[in-house]
Amino acid sequence: MNTDLATDQPHTSRVYDYFLGGKDNYEADRQAAEEILKVWPDIRVAARVNRQFMQRSTRFLAESGIRQFLDIGTGIPTEPNLHQIAQATAPDAKVVYVDNDPLVLAHARAYMTGTELGATTYIYGDVTDPGSILKPPELSDFLDLSQPVGLSMIALLHFVEADVPAILSAFLDALAPGSYLAICTITADFAPDAVLRAQDVYRVRNLPAQVRTRDEVTSWFAGLELLDPGVVPPHRWRAGETTDFSPSFDAKVSCYSGVARKP
Ligand SMILES: C[S@@+](CC[C@H](N)C(=O)[O-])C[C@H]1O[C@@H](n2cnc3c(N)ncnc32)[C@H](O)[C@@H]1O
């Protein structure tokens, strides 16, 4: 396990923390973030709306009976965190957090405590190596994999250039029928100039970045029951905080989201 914080290099978690107004970022992250803001000034709107989707989709899963959550690409703690949302509806909910940033690991230990009934744990792992996350005992000791799990990958897969369908299959194959998959990821469909320039800024700094089209994101849910309203920008996924449904707001958000159930 590489636990070097490497603060001289930007990290996607810390750049995102800067966008959300957090304090867990370093000079290299702030410089990268400012470069991204120059080309995509609305990325802060995207981060906020994405975070709201995380909350809404988690609440939906808890209300649908899910009591076990696997959240990959957790990020630096930002209240309310996923376990707080899940446990507000289902106090006995268990949450496994996974991230590959050692800084998230350090914070996760300090902040992510469970309720009396529920519990949280943390696995330092890389989504591009599903076996490292799925292998016993960490995950299977904590979650009962014979029961449904809510798998969330929120604002994660645009940092994955590898074969996303293969990664998703590996995780979904390990999960019981009745499990859910919730995704939110960046697209250049609405504002190609700004978003593709932002993608370049990430790549120049050796951060993986890959935007996706609606068709690509839709294909990730193949074999699952995609819930209404399908693959849509996150503020359009069921009733939420946003009341602006104009094309210009879709362009500001420039993400696709979706939730599906494993039959
Ligand atoms: C933009 S943040 C999203 C945080 C949170 N899910 C949310 O939506 O607010 C992306 C997170 O994914 C993590 N990440 C990036 N690539 C990863 C990988 N290959 N495996 C696991 N985590 C990764 C980053 O460290 C970061 O914490």
The ligand as an ORCA input file, in Angstrom:
! r2SCAN-3c Opt
* xyz 0 1
  C     -14.427     13.618     -7.426
  S     -14.151     12.600     -6.031
  C     -15.800     12.019     -5.700
  C     -16.110     11.849     -4.241
  C     -17.525     11.405     -3.929
  N     -17.823     10.122     -4.515
  C     -18.542     12.410     -4.390
  O     -19.198     12.160     -5.398
  O     -18.690     13.470     -3.794
  C     -13.396     11.156     -6.792
  C     -12.748     10.219     -5.797
  O     -12.365      9.042     -6.496
  C     -11.084      8.650     -6.046
  N     -10.467      7.854     -7.110
  C      -9.964      8.284     -8.291
  N      -9.499      7.248     -8.997
  C      -9.718      6.127     -8.238
  C      -9.446      4.753     -8.433
  N      -8.851      4.320     -9.543
  N      -9.814      3.870     -7.467
  C     -10.418      4.320     -6.332
  N     -10.683      5.618     -6.092
  C     -10.343      6.517     -7.036
  C     -10.343      9.938     -5.764
  O      -9.269      9.751     -4.865
  C     -11.467     10.792     -5.191
  O     -11.526     10.686     -3.791
*
